[in-house]
Amino acid sequence: MEGETRYDLKIAGTGTASGGVYNDVVINGEGKISGDLDCIDFKINGVTNVNGSLKAKTVKINGEAKMKGNLEAEDFKINGNSDIRGNVVVKDARINGSASIGGGIKAEEFESEGVLKVQGDCNAEFFLSKGAFNIGGLLNAGSIDITLFGNCQVREIGGEKIKIKKGEGFKLIKIIKSIFMPSDFYDGRLDTETIEGDDIYLEYTRVKVVRGSNVKIGKGCEIELVEYENNFQQDREAKVNDSKKINQD
């Protein structure tokens, strides 16, 4: 689309527009976009449906947005709710509220405060969660920092530095409780099959196998096996069925 003239698209109140190539897209109210959308800035204050994929430099959603396709952006910010049926490829993502992703996530920095649901894998350089999530595939990041304010599920976790701890206070719990969830959702526990990294610290985590160089198991954990290379520490309130030191290559 290089060299093509871009015009602004603005909807105030209720309106519809076709997909295409635009400069700034601003919707204040309720809007519907039919088809794929390619723009510079995409900003929503209200409710919007995009019946296609969205490609933009910046995406900011204040309210509610639904997209049937993929999302590609440099900066992606949500204050509210979003439902994206495809894949999400972003440089910097910050979610305050809830997000449902039908595909996978690829990002440099991904921060979520609220509820996140991902059907596929989540890959990032830095992953931070203060709330709850359900990731159907692998969570893989260089640095993983998870604060549990609700129950979390993920198939596998891999990274260099991994920290999972129980949240304190009620600020984020209030956000999460605005979304219907089962009563035990707020217990604040993470369930996964394997966790593998260099430096690992865990609280309130149920996992079959933990592998790492330096592993510290905090209170509330239930683990079948810990394999470590250098150091291993276990809180007296944690349950570890077996632990063994493995030889470094």
C-alpha positions as CSV (number, residue, x, y, z in Angstrom):
1,M,0.0,0.0,0.0
2,E,3.0,2.3,-0.2
3,G,2.4,5.5,-2.1
4,E,-1.4,5.2,-1.8
5,T,-3.3,8.2,-0.4
6,R,-4.7,7.6,3.0
7,Y,-7.7,9.5,4.3
8,D,-9.1,9.7,7.8
9,L,-12.2,7.7,8.9
10,K,-14.3,9.0,11.7
11,I,-17.5,7.7,13.1
12,A,-19.5,9.5,15.8
13,G,-22.6,7.9,17.2
14,T,-23.5,4.9,15.1
15,G,-22.1,4.1,11.7
16,T,-20.6,1.6,9.3
17,A,-17.7,1.7,6.8
18,S,-16.0,-0.5,4.4
19,G,-12.5,-1.9,4.9
20,G,-9.5,-0.5,3.1
21,V,-6.5,1.8,3.5
22,Y,-6.9,4.8,5.9
23,N,-4.8,7.2,7.9
24,D,-6.5,7.6,11.3
25,V,-9.6,5.6,12.2
26,V,-11.5,7.1,15.1
27,I,-14.8,5.7,16.4
28,N,-16.7,7.4,19.1
29,G,-19.8,5.4,19.7
30,E,-20.8,2.2,17.8
31,G,-19.1,1.3,14.6
32,K,-18.8,-1.6,12.2
33,I,-16.0,-2.1,9.6
34,S,-16.7,-4.5,6.8
35,G,-13.5,-6.1,5.5
36,D,-9.8,-5.9,6.2
37,L,-8.5,-2.6,7.6
38,D,-5.1,-1.1,7.1
39,C,-4.5,2.2,8.9
40,I,-1.9,4.2,10.8
41,D,-3.8,4.8,14.1
42,F,-6.9,2.9,15.2
43,K,-8.8,4.4,18.2
44,I,-12.1,3.2,19.7
45,N,-14.2,4.9,22.3
46,G,-17.3,2.6,22.5
47,V,-18.1,-0.6,20.7
48,T,-16.7,-1.7,17.3
49,N,-16.9,-4.8,15.1
50,V,-14.2,-5.4,12.5
51,N,-15.3,-8.1,10.0
52,G,-11.8,-8.8,8.9
53,S,-8.1,-8.3,9.9
54,L,-6.6,-5.1,11.3
55,K,-3.2,-3.8,10.5
56,A,-2.1,-0.5,12.2
57,K,0.8,1.2,13.8
58,T,-1.1,2.0,17.0
59,V,-4.3,0.4,18.3
60,K,-6.1,1.8,21.3
61,I,-9.5,0.4,22.5
62,N,-11.5,2.1,25.2
63,G,-14.6,-0.1,25.5
64,E,-15.3,-3.2,23.5
65,A,-13.9,-4.5,20.2
66,K,-14.5,-7.7,18.1
67,M,-12.3,-8.7,15.2
68,K,-12.9,-11.7,13.0
69,G,-9.3,-11.8,11.6
70,N,-5.8,-11.2,12.7
71,L,-4.3,-8.1,14.5
72,E,-0.9,-6.7,13.6
73,A,0.4,-3.5,15.3
74,E,3.3,-1.9,17.0
75,D,1.5,-0.6,20.0
76,F,-1.7,-2.3,21.2
77,K,-3.6,-1.1,24.3
78,I,-7.0,-2.2,25.7
79,N,-9.0,-0.6,28.4
80,G,-12.1,-2.8,28.3
81,N,-12.9,-6.0,26.5
82,S,-11.7,-7.5,23.2
83,D,-12.4,-10.6,21.2
84,I,-9.9,-11.3,18.4
85,R,-10.5,-14.5,16.4
86,G,-7.1,-14.7,14.7
87,N,-3.5,-14.3,15.6
88,V,-2.0,-11.2,17.4
89,V,1.4,-9.9,16.3
90,V,2.5,-6.8,18.2
91,K,5.6,-5.1,19.5
92,D,4.1,-3.8,22.7
93,A,0.8,-4.9,24.2
94,R,-0.9,-3.7,27.4
95,I,-4.3,-5.1,28.4
96,N,-6.5,-3.7,31.2
97,G,-9.7,-5.7,31.3
98,S,-10.1,-8.9,29.3
99,A,-8.9,-10.2,26.0
100,S,-9.8,-13.4,24.1
101,I,-7.5,-14.5,21.3
102,G,-8.6,-17.2,19.0
103,G,-5.1,-17.9,17.6
104,G,-1.6,-17.2,19.1
105,I,0.3,-14.2,20.3
106,K,3.7,-13.0,19.3
107,A,5.1,-9.9,21.0
108,E,8.2,-8.2,22.4
109,E,6.5,-6.9,25.5
110,F,3.1,-8.3,26.7
111,E,1.4,-7.0,29.8
112,S,-2.0,-8.1,31.0
113,E,-3.9,-6.8,34.1
114,G,-7.2,-8.7,34.1
115,V,-8.3,-11.9,32.3
116,L,-6.5,-13.3,29.2
117,K,-7.6,-16.3,27.1
118,V,-5.4,-17.6,24.3
119,Q,-6.2,-20.6,22.2
120,G,-2.6,-21.1,20.8
121,D,0.9,-20.3,22.0
122,C,2.1,-17.0,23.5
123,N,5.6,-16.0,22.6
124,A,7.3,-12.8,23.9
125,E,10.5,-11.3,25.1
126,F,8.8,-10.1,28.3
127,F,5.5,-11.4,29.7
128,L,3.8,-9.9,32.7
129,S,0.4,-10.9,34.1
130,K,-1.4,-9.5,37.0
131,G,-4.7,-11.3,37.0
132,A,-5.6,-14.6,35.4
133,F,-5.1,-16.4,32.1
134,N,-5.9,-19.5,30.2
135,I,-3.3,-20.3,27.4
136,G,-4.0,-23.4,25.4
137,G,-0.5,-23.9,24.2
138,L,3.0,-22.9,25.3
139,L,4.0,-19.7,27.2
140,N,7.5,-18.9,26.1
141,A,9.4,-15.7,27.1
142,G,12.8,-14.5,28.1
143,S,11.3,-13.0,31.3
144,I,8.0,-14.2,32.8
145,D,6.5,-12.4,35.8
146,I,3.1,-13.7,36.9
147,T,1.1,-12.4,39.9
148,L,-1.9,-14.6,40.6
149,F,-5.2,-12.8,41.3
150,G,-7.2,-15.7,39.8
151,N,-6.6,-19.2,38.6
152,C,-4.3,-19.6,35.6
153,Q,-3.8,-22.5,33.2
154,V,-1.2,-23.1,30.5
155,R,0.1,-26.3,28.8
156,E,3.8,-25.5,29.3
157,I,6.0,-22.7,30.4
158,G,9.5,-22.0,29.1
159,G,11.8,-19.0,29.7
160,E,15.1,-17.8,31.2
161,K,13.8,-16.0,34.3
162,I,10.4,-17.2,35.6
163,K,8.6,-15.8,38.7
164,I,5.1,-16.9,39.8
165,K,3.7,-15.5,43.0
166,K,0.4,-15.0,44.8
167,G,-1.3,-11.6,44.5
168,E,-2.2,-9.5,47.5
169,G,-4.9,-6.9,47.8
170,F,-8.2,-6.4,46.0
171,K,-7.6,-3.9,43.2
172,L,-7.3,-6.5,40.4
173,I,-9.7,-8.9,42.0
174,K,-12.4,-6.2,41.6
175,I,-11.6,-6.0,37.9
176,I,-11.7,-9.8,37.4
177,K,-15.0,-10.2,39.4
178,S,-16.7,-7.9,36.9
179,I,-16.4,-10.9,34.5
180,F,-18.5,-14.0,35.3
181,M,-16.2,-16.8,36.5
182,P,-16.7,-20.0,38.6
183,S,-16.4,-19.4,42.4
184,D,-13.0,-21.2,42.7
185,F,-11.6,-19.0,40.0
186,Y,-10.4,-16.5,42.6
187,D,-8.3,-19.0,44.6
188,G,-5.2,-17.8,42.7
189,R,-3.4,-20.9,41.5
190,L,-1.5,-21.9,38.4
191,D,-1.8,-25.3,36.7
192,T,0.6,-26.5,34.0
193,E,2.4,-29.7,32.9
194,T,6.0,-28.5,32.8
195,I,8.1,-25.4,33.7
196,E,11.6,-25.1,32.3
197,G,14.0,-22.2,32.7
198,D,17.2,-20.9,34.2
199,D,16.1,-19.0,37.4
200,I,12.7,-20.2,38.7
201,Y,10.6,-19.0,41.6
202,L,7.2,-20.5,42.2
203,E,4.2,-20.0,44.6
204,Y,0.8,-21.7,44.5
205,T,1.7,-23.7,41.4
206,R,0.6,-27.2,40.5
207,V,3.0,-28.8,38.0
208,K,4.3,-32.2,37.1
209,V,7.9,-31.4,36.2
210,V,10.1,-28.3,37.0
211,R,13.5,-28.1,35.3
212,G,16.0,-25.3,36.0
213,S,19.4,-24.2,37.0
214,N,18.3,-22.4,40.2
215,V,14.9,-23.4,41.5
216,K,13.1,-22.0,44.5
217,I,9.7,-23.5,45.4
218,G,7.6,-21.3,47.6
219,K,4.4,-22.0,49.6
220,G,1.3,-23.5,48.1
221,C,3.1,-25.5,45.4
222,E,2.3,-29.1,44.5
223,I,5.0,-30.6,42.3
224,E,5.8,-34.2,41.3
225,L,9.4,-33.7,40.2
226,V,12.1,-31.0,40.4
227,E,15.2,-31.3,38.3
228,Y,17.9,-28.7,39.0
229,E,21.5,-28.0,38.0
230,N,22.9,-25.6,40.7
231,N,20.6,-24.7,43.6
232,F,17.3,-26.0,44.9
233,Q,15.2,-24.5,47.8
234,Q,11.8,-25.6,49.1
235,D,9.5,-23.9,51.5
236,R,8.1,-26.1,54.3
237,E,4.6,-25.4,53.1
238,A,5.3,-26.7,49.6
239,K,4.8,-30.3,48.5
240,V,7.5,-31.8,46.2
241,N,7.3,-35.6,45.7
242,D,10.8,-35.9,44.3
243,S,13.8,-33.7,43.5
244,K,17.2,-34.5,41.9
245,K,20.3,-32.7,40.8
246,I,21.2,-33.2,37.1
247,N,24.6,-33.0,35.5
248,Q,25.4,-29.9,33.5
249,D,26.4,-30.4,29.9
